[in-house]
């Protein structure tokens, strides 16, 4: 029994098998759409601002 996943681009159910050369995508079109989004830097990881450095005067006594 093959694993079934959702296409990351369109959400269509896709069998994860060696016969599907576009896996995890359902088609070459969805694969190219995803590649285009990646190339345009639409996928980002939000930056977390590090805490400010504490001065000696900011420390509790």
C-alpha positions in Angstrom: 0.0 0.0 0.0 1.4 3.3 -1.1 1.6 6.4 1.2 -0.7 9.2 0.1 0.3 12.8 0.6 -1.1 16.2 -0.4 0.5 18.1 -3.2 2.2 21.1 -1.6 1.1 23.4 -4.4 -2.6 22.4 -5.1 -3.5 20.0 -2.3 -4.4 17.1 -4.6 -3.9 13.7 -3.1 -0.8 12.0 -4.5 0.6 8.5 -4.1 4.2 8.6 -2.9 5.6 5.9 -5.2 8.6 5.6 -7.5 6.2 5.7 -10.5 5.4 9.3 -9.6 8.5 11.2 -10.8 7.1 14.5 -9.5 6.5 13.4 -5.9 5.6 15.1 -3.6 3.9 17.1 -6.3 1.1 15.8 -8.5 2.5 17.1 -11.8 5.4 18.9 -13.4 3.2 22.1 -13.4 2.9 22.1 -9.6 6.6 21.3 -9.3 7.5 24.3 -11.5 5.1 26.6 -9.6 6.8 25.7 -6.4 10.3 26.2 -7.9 9.2 29.6 -9.2 8.0 30.6 -5.7 11.3 29.5 -4.2 13.3 31.4 -6.8 11.3 34.6 -6.0 12.1 34.1 -2.3 8.5 33.7 -1.4 9.5 31.1 1.2 11.1 32.7 4.2 11.8 31.8 7.8 10.8 34.6 10.1 13.7 36.2 11.8 13.7 36.3 15.6 15.2 39.4 17.1 17.7 38.5 19.7 17.2 40.2 23.1 19.1 43.4 23.7 22.4 43.1 25.5 21.9 44.0 29.2 24.1 46.7 30.6 25.4 46.3 34.2 22.9 49.0 35.2 20.0 46.9 34.0 20.7 44.0 36.3 18.6 43.6 39.5 20.5 44.2 42.7 
